[in-house]
Amino acid sequence: MIRRLLVANRAEIASRVFRTCRALGIETVAVHSDADAGLPYVAEADFAVRLPGSTPAETYLDAALLVEVAGHHRVDAIHPGYGFLSENADFARAVEAAGLTWVGPTPASIEAMGSKIGAKQLMRDAGVPTLEAPADPTAADLPLLVKASAGGGGRGMRVVRDLADLEREVAAAEAEALSAFGDGTVFVEPYVELGRHVEVQVVGDGRGGVLVLGERDCSVQRRHQKVVEESPAPDLPAATRTALHDAARAAAAAIDYRGAGTVELLYDQAADRFFFLEMNTRLQVEHPVTELVHGVDLVAMQLEVAEGAGGLVPFETPRPSAPQEPTLAGARSSTGGVGHAIEVRLYAEDPAEDYQPQSGRLTAFEIPVEAGVRVDAGYAAGDTVSTFYDAMLAKVVVHAPTRTQAARRLAGVLRRSRIHGVRTNRDQLVAVLTSADFLAGRLTTRFLDDHPELARPSVRGADAAMLAATAARVADLDARRTVQAGIPTGWRNVVAAPHVARWDRGFPDPDETPWLAGDPYPVFPQADFQVTGIARTEAPGSASSTRVDYVWEGVHTHADVTFDDAVPVGRRPVDVDGAGWHRRLHEVPRFVDPADAVASGSLLAPMPGSVVSVLVTHGAQVTAGQPVLVLEAMKMQHTVTAPHDGTVVQVDVTPGTQVAAGEVLAVVEEA
């Protein structure tokens, strides 16, 4: 019997496992790096242990240290979560060698499926269809996909559409895979352009008994990493659904799988055929949609199998859900579950800027939790999103009788959420859930590539945000002044041009909002925008919030404007929440400090990170768009390119250099 369990992971992953442990009466031990010391999961555990590490990113990868900590704190079992060492056979062996219970598959199963190259041969032998990599690819084989053999999550994956790029993309994938998984082995296979990513949830008892708990569609992806997941997969022919389940069962049975796992398949809808991609020998990020539809607790099932409890063969009925897992009475799905569940991954990233990860302090983090809504979050208001780990903030899941109802409810929950301090993909997720193609089930792994408009900020809130922020800023400055309180802010006794508020919206040049002094509220001469009320509201921490009521193009509405007062006035970040939209702005001072000026042609770091490689030398001639250097942040690599044709006249970094956002990396003098 497991009495005390250590989770060798962090953030929402650890919180999720702790929740089930509390329901089962199992004591919990959290481990954390210095960067994670203040996150909620650390306080949720019964015991928390700080892990030393040369860098925060490596802290959770020291298998020997984790086993030592477990022994020192009288732990019975280790749950690896997902990511980090969850699919590391050597770690599993070390746990078992120490006399502890490993909550996961056997090391042999992990090794069998851990090498995607070897796993394909196993699947061929088991009769599961596989994609075959060309031995010597030619132009006729394009496009190709470079994949990491030892991991997933989109890391170490590159699509190649020109054979001339193959060598470079293989090298980049190897570097990314080595950083993320400690193994740089990659392979190449055909890239199915319009496939759907469909995966099947299995739970095995380690003796050949395998329970199949339906399937999930995870086709909406960016950079080969899932963004929206749902169960059951929409619009699958009944025979195909059955064949998918049979293939997954055969895959798990072939290795006497133990515990929860996922068989991932690529479904070619046009040809109504599918191929084995990989088997993840762990719990998946998207497991909540399966739990809600089938009324199970997959972590509880993992623990039950790990304890060796009887009665699991032949898995005739699903296990009951934990008390806090909501169930739904209503429409029964074709997978044997009830209703439909959709999950979105809320990331700290900017979809409009090629999904650049964002870091910083969350000044607000409020997601409505109500019946049928589940939030698995790794952060709370006041926490700092660091550059060392994945950019996911939370998973938001809705369970409803039908797919359409689930999508509508989930979009509504996201609209009403308040997330301040960093840019997120919240608005993009709402746009996806309400798009005609998504609602019609027209899904492929190219969904976001084929709908670039979903990544762009909504026009609806773009201008209104700056106008409302300007009105709130005028009121804020008025409240701060200590003289001439009876005179409207911005009043002039001579005819002059309007005042101008300047805002940085993340584009190269700031935007300007002209305004005139008014009584009692500022007037905007160039916009159909009339302020009807301004009131100060409560805001937590070092923030000040103002509600601005206004009439915009004949419609009366309001926006909440929150300033981060931890930053000096004139440079503060500003979050504006309107009716179904959010905008993140920064004040731009009237006069720029000469020390902040940079040379024309400067390449600035788009986010904090580490320089992986420098691809040019001082004096080199480059063309517009040519890669200059590679930066790594949050386990993803980002290529910084030349803005124009010219000469490299300055290189300020070398591989391994840690840089801050906005720091000059190099300068390309325009030809």
Helices and strands as residue ranges (DSSP letters): E 4-7, H 11-24, E 27-32, G 34-36, H 40-44, E 47-50, G 56-61, H 63-72, E 77-79, H 89-97, E 101-102, H 107-114, H 116-125, G 139-141, E 144-148, E 158-160, G 163-165, H 166-181, E 186-190, E 196-205, E 210-222, E 225-231, H 238-254, E 258-268, E 273-280, H 287-294, H 298-306, E 340-347, E 349-350, G 351-353, E 356-357, E 360-361, E 364-366, E 373-377, E 384-385, E 392-400, H 403-415, E 418-420, H 426-434, H 436-439, H 447-450, G 452-455, H 459-480, E 499-504, E 511-515, E 529-537, E 543-552, E 555-564, E 573-577, E 582-587, G 594-596, E 602-604, E 609-614, E 621-622, E 627-633, E 636-641, E 646-651, E 658-659, E 664-670
